[in-house]
Amino acid sequence: MKRRKTVALLVETSNAYARGLLEGIIAYVHEHQPWSIYLPEQERGASPPAWLKNWKGDGAIVRIETPQIAAVVKKLKMPVVDVSAAQLVPGVPWVETDDAEIARSAAEHLLDRGFREFAFCGEPDFNWSKWREENFVQRLKEAKRRYHIFESTSRDSDSYSWTREKRRMAQWLHKLPKPVGLMACYDIKAQQILDICRELEIAVPEQVAVIGVDNDRLLCDLCSPPLSSVIPDTRTTGYEAARLLDRQMNGENVNDEGMFVPPLGIATRQSSDVMATEDPIIARAMQFIREHACDGVNVQDVLTVVPLSRRVLEYRFKEAAGKTPHEALVQIRLDRVRQLLRDTQLSMADIADRTGFEHVEYMSSAFRKKTGMSPSEYRRQVQPK
């Protein structure tokens, strides 16, 4: 009888993101040879368990987020896969959510709502927060929009205290030009911002529209108002990490191999469900496009609900949203295509029909232009089986 491999999972169970990773790992194990799993209870950034340094298992999947964990991992004589963005141990294969695409998705979400002022609030101690900030800013530069960054204090700083940090955040939020679209690096930071806005009587989403990352549903629904959030594909991230570890344990050389997993989309809730443009006619056009893009409407149909010529509509729409009405229609359709490719087994013809594309070929061409891959390639990536 084949010996069952023994694997340690140093992944915290205290947040939705990490639990999504574990779900993906479990899915891989259920579909392949079973593993004996060691899963110590720990919080994010906690010290590695004492038993790990002398452990005689077959492999480990680890969020290597601290120098202490990195030091122990370097001494392990077994295959390891890193599921952290910190990448503190060069040469260890890794799987990580695509922070660049997460940031750009959040920026597009806010741009689509007509904001001209933007803000970002992050955590300076984490690479993933820095990368989200950089790519959020890059997208706004491309759109020629203004942005404002809150310079958070490192939690490792001697001067850090939550009382002082909260006061600084409140002063920053009060001074921001309104209305403003704000991305928080993750949902917990977004919750802090919403709490401060409520205390300052800043209207959300009318004055400050907020979007977080992780789509921690309990946290998002407990926020007041409920929090919009980017949905990372944590299940696929965990699944691919398990696949990478399995390859190593079977003798393959996968040193330095890595993979970025794109997000699944946006969970839109009340905190960002608003149109920021002061032009009521363009707000009506934007609403019509959001509601009917997948019904197969075109720009001519948009003109039936607004009293403008096509030339004037396109000029005013681009001024407000940073894109033409046609580009907005295509983007909404492609977002829906991604969702159907991820969550269903519908044929390409059915997906094209349900998303307003007249021909599969046009849908495939537009999808490849947007994502760099065909719909079939994308489906294989987000549906590991």
C-alpha positions in Angstrom: 0.0 0.0 0.0 1.3 3.4 -1.0 2.5 5.5 2.0 0.4 8.6 2.7 2.5 11.8 2.5 2.7 14.1 5.6 2.3 17.8 5.0 2.3 20.8 7.3 0.1 23.8 6.6 1.4 27.0 8.3 -1.6 29.1 7.2 -3.6 31.0 9.7 -7.3 30.3 10.0 -8.3 33.7 11.5 -9.3 35.4 8.2 -11.4 34.7 5.1 -8.4 35.0 2.7 -6.4 32.2 4.5 -9.5 30.0 4.9 -9.9 30.3 1.1 -6.4 29.1 0.6 -7.1 26.1 2.9 -10.3 25.3 0.9 -8.2 25.1 -2.3 -5.6 22.9 -0.7 -8.4 20.6 0.6 -9.9 20.4 -2.9 -6.6 19.3 -4.4 -6.1 16.7 -1.7 -9.6 15.3 -2.2 -9.0 14.9 -5.9 -5.6 13.3 -5.6 -3.6 11.0 -3.2 -4.7 11.9 0.4 -2.2 13.6 2.7 -1.8 13.5 6.4 -2.2 17.2 7.4 -0.7 19.1 10.3 -2.5 22.4 10.7 -1.4 24.2 13.9 -3.8 27.0 15.2 -2.0 30.3 14.7 -2.6 33.9 13.9 -1.2 35.9 11.0 2.5 36.6 11.6 2.7 34.3 14.6 6.0 32.6 15.5 6.4 29.2 13.8 5.5 26.2 16.1 8.5 24.8 18.0 8.1 21.3 16.5 8.6 22.5 13.0 12.4 22.8 13.1 12.8 19.1 13.9 9.7 17.9 11.9 10.3 14.9 9.6 7.4 15.4 7.2 7.3 15.3 3.4 6.5 18.9 2.7 4.9 22.2 3.8 2.8 25.0 2.5 3.7 28.2 4.4 2.8 31.9 4.5 6.4 33.1 5.0 5.6 36.6 6.3 8.1 37.1 9.1 11.9 36.7 9.4 11.3 34.2 12.1 9.3 31.9 9.8 11.7 32.5 7.0 14.7 31.4 9.2 13.0 28.1 10.1 11.9 27.4 6.5 15.5 27.9 5.2 16.6 25.0 7.4 13.8 22.6 6.4 15.1 19.6 4.4 11.9 19.1 2.5 9.8 20.7 -0.3 8.1 24.0 0.6 5.7 26.3 -1.3 5.2 29.9 -0.2 1.8 31.5 -0.3 2.9 34.9 0.9 3.7 38.1 -1.2 6.6 38.9 1.1 8.9 36.3 -0.7 11.4 36.3 2.1 13.1 33.1 1.0 14.6 33.2 -2.5 14.4 30.0 -4.4 11.2 28.7 -2.8 8.4 28.2 -5.3 5.4 30.4 -4.7 1.7 31.0 -5.6 0.2 34.4 -4.9 -2.8 36.5 -5.8 -2.2 39.0 -8.5 -2.0 42.3 -6.6 -1.5 44.3 -9.7 -4.8 43.1 -11.2 -6.5 43.5 -7.8 -5.5 47.1 -7.7 -6.5 47.8 -11.3 -9.9 46.1 -10.8 -10.5 48.4 -7.8 -9.4 51.4 -9.8 -11.7 50.5 -12.7 -14.6 50.0 -10.3 -14.2 53.5 -9.0 -13.5 55.1 -12.4 -16.6 53.5 -13.8 -18.6 55.5 -11.1 -17.3 58.8 -12.5 -14.9 59.8 -9.7 -12.3 62.4 -10.5 -10.6 62.3 -7.1 -9.1 59.1 -5.6 -7.4 57.9 -2.5 -5.5 54.9 -1.2 -4.9 53.7 2.4 -2.5 50.8 2.9 -0.2 49.0 5.4 3.5 49.8 4.9 4.7 46.5 6.5 3.4 44.3 3.7 4.6 43.9 0.1 1.1 43.1 -1.2 -0.2 46.5 0.1 2.7 48.3 -1.5 2.1 46.6 -4.8 -1.6 47.4 -4.7 -0.8 51.0 -4.0 1.7 51.2 -6.9 -0.7 49.7 -9.4 -3.7 51.6 -8.2 -1.7 54.9 -8.7 -0.5 53.7 -12.1 -4.0 53.1 -13.4 -5.1 56.6 -12.2 -2.1 58.2 -13.9 -3.2 56.5 -17.1 -6.6 57.9 -16.6 -5.2 61.3 -15.8 -6.9 61.4 -12.4 -5.8 62.9 -9.1 -4.9 60.7 -6.1 -4.1 61.1 -2.5 -2.2 58.6 -0.4 -2.4 58.1 3.4 1.1 57.4 4.7 0.4 54.8 7.4 2.7 54.3 10.3 4.5 51.0 10.5 3.2 48.8 13.4 6.9 48.1 14.2 7.6 51.8 14.8 8.1 52.9 18.4 5.7 55.8 17.7 2.8 53.6 16.6 -0.4 53.6 18.5 -3.9 53.0 17.2 -5.2 56.1 18.9 -2.6 58.3 17.2 -3.1 56.5 13.9 -6.8 56.8 14.0 -6.5 60.6 14.7 -4.2 61.0 11.7 -6.6 59.0 9.4 -9.5 61.2 10.6 -7.6 64.4 9.7 -6.7 63.0 6.3 -10.2 61.9 5.5 -11.6 65.2 6.6 -9.3 67.1 4.3 -9.8 64.9 1.2 -11.6 66.6 -1.7 -15.1 65.3 -2.0 -16.5 63.2 -3.7 -13.6 60.7 -3.7 -13.2 57.1 -4.5 -11.1 55.3 -1.9 -9.3 51.9 -2.1 -8.2 50.3 1.2 -5.5 47.7 0.9 -7.8 45.1 2.6 -11.2 44.8 4.2 -10.0 45.4 7.8 -8.5 48.7 6.8 -11.7 49.6 4.9 -13.7 48.8 8.0 -11.6 51.3 10.0 -12.1 54.0 7.3 -15.9 53.4 7.4 -16.0 53.7 11.2 -14.1 57.0 11.1 -16.3 58.3 8.3 -19.3 57.5 10.5 -17.8 59.3 13.5 -17.0 62.4 11.3 -20.5 62.3 9.7 -18.9 61.9 6.2 -21.5 60.4 3.9 -20.6 57.0 2.4 -20.8 56.5 -0.5 -21.9 60.0 -1.6 -18.8 61.8 -0.3 -16.4 58.9 0.1 -16.9 55.6 -1.8 -14.9 52.8 -0.3 -13.7 49.5 -1.7 -11.6 46.9 0.2 -10.0 43.6 -0.8 -10.6 39.9 0.3 -14.5 39.9 0.2 -14.6 38.7 3.8 -18.4 38.3 3.7 -19.0 38.5 7.5 -16.8 41.6 7.9 -18.2 43.3 4.7 -21.8 42.7 5.8 -21.1 43.9 9.3 -19.7 47.2 8.1 -22.0 50.2 8.0 -22.7 50.6 5.1 -21.9 47.1 3.8 -18.5 47.1 2.2 -17.7 46.6 -1.5 -14.6 44.4 -2.0 -12.4 42.8 -4.6 -12.7 39.0 -4.6 -9.3 37.3 -4.7 -9.4 33.7 -6.1 -8.0 32.2 -2.9 -9.4 28.7 -3.7 -7.4 28.5 -6.9 -4.3 29.9 -5.1 -4.5 27.2 -2.5 -5.2 24.5 -5.1 -2.2 25.5 -7.3 0.0 25.7 -4.2 -0.9 22.1 -3.3 -0.3 21.0 -6.9 3.2 22.7 -6.9 4.0 21.0 -3.6 2.9 17.6 -4.9 5.1 18.0 -7.9 8.1 18.7 -5.7 7.3 15.7 -3.4 7.2 13.5 -6.5 10.7 14.5 -7.4 10.2 17.4 -9.9 12.6 20.4 -9.7 10.4 23.5 -9.4 12.8 25.9 -7.7 11.9 29.6 -8.2 8.7 28.6 -10.1 5.8 31.0 -9.3 2.3 31.9 -10.3 0.0 34.9 -9.9 -3.7 34.2 -9.7 -6.0 37.0 -10.9 -9.1 38.1 -8.8 -12.5 36.8 -9.5 -14.2 40.2 -9.7 -15.9 42.8 -7.5 -18.6 42.2 -4.9 -20.4 45.5 -5.1 -22.2 46.6 -1.9 -23.5 49.9 -0.6 -20.1 51.5 0.3 -19.4 52.2 -3.4 -22.7 51.9 -5.1 -23.0 55.4 -6.3 -22.5 57.6 -9.4 -20.1 60.5 -8.7 -20.6 62.5 -11.9 -22.3 65.9 -11.4 -23.7 65.5 -15.0 -27.2 63.9 -14.5 -27.5 63.0 -18.2 -24.2 61.1 -18.1 -25.2 59.5 -14.8 -28.4 58.2 -16.6 -26.3 56.9 -19.5 -24.0 55.1 -17.0 -26.9 53.5 -15.2 -28.5 52.3 -18.5 -25.2 50.7 -19.5 -24.7 48.9 -16.2 -28.2 47.6 -16.3 -28.4 46.6 -20.0 -24.9 45.9 -21.3 -25.4 42.2 -21.4 -28.8 42.5 -23.2 -26.9 43.3 -26.4 -27.5 47.1 -26.4 -25.1 49.4 -28.3 -24.3 53.1 -28.2 -27.3 53.9 -30.4 -29.6 52.3 -27.7 -27.9 54.5 -25.1 -28.8 57.6 -27.2 -32.5 56.7 -26.9 -32.4 57.4 -23.1 -30.4 60.7 -23.2 -31.1 63.9 -25.2 -27.6 64.1 -26.7 -25.9 63.6 -30.1 -23.5 60.7 -30.3 -20.5 63.1 -30.5 -21.6 65.0 -27.4 -22.4 61.9 -25.5 -19.0 60.3 -26.1 -17.2 63.5 -25.2 -19.1 64.1 -21.9 -19.0 60.4 -21.0 -15.3 60.1 -21.5 -14.8 63.3 -19.4 -16.8 61.7 -16.6 -15.7 58.0 -16.8 -12.4 58.1 -18.6 -13.7 55.8 -21.4 -16.2 55.9 -24.2 -19.7 54.4 -23.9 -18.7 51.5 -26.2 -15.6 50.8 -24.0 -17.9 50.7 -20.9 -20.3 48.3 -22.6 -17.5 45.9 -23.6 -15.9 46.0 -20.1 -19.2 45.1 -18.3 -19.8 42.3 -20.8 -16.3 40.9 -20.3 -16.6 41.0 -16.6 -19.7 38.9 -16.9 -17.9 36.6 -19.3 -15.2 36.0 -16.7 -17.8 35.2 -14.1 -19.6 32.7 -16.3 -16.3 31.0 -17.3 -15.3 30.7 -13.7 -18.6 29.5 -12.2 -20.4 27.5 -14.9 -19.8 24.9 -17.6 -21.8 26.8 -20.2 -20.6 26.5 -23.8 -18.9 29.5 -25.4 -21.9 30.1 -27.6 -24.2 30.2 -24.5 -21.8 32.6 -22.7 -21.7 34.9 -25.8 -25.5 34.9 -25.9 -25.9 35.7 -22.2 -23.3 38.5 -22.3 -24.6 40.5 -25.3 -22.0 39.4 -27.8 -23.5 38.6 -31.2 -20.7 36.1 -32.2 -18.4 33.8 -30.2 -15.5 35.0 -32.4 -16.1 38.6 -31.4 -16.3 37.7 -27.7 -13.1 35.6 -27.9 -11.3 38.4 -29.7 -12.4 41.1 -27.2 -11.6 38.7 -24.3 -8.1 37.9 -25.6 -7.4 41.6 -26.1 -8.4 42.4 -22.6 -6.8 39.5 -20.7 -4.1 38.2 -23.0 -5.6 34.7 -23.2 -8.6 33.0 -24.9 -11.8 32.2 -22.9 -10.9 28.5 -22.9 -7.4 29.2 -21.5 -8.9 31.4 -18.8 -11.5 28.7 -17.9 -8.7 26.1 -17.5 -6.8 28.5 -15.3 -9.6 29.3 -12.9 -11.2 25.9 -12.9 -8.2 23.7 -11.9 -9.8 20.4 -12.6 
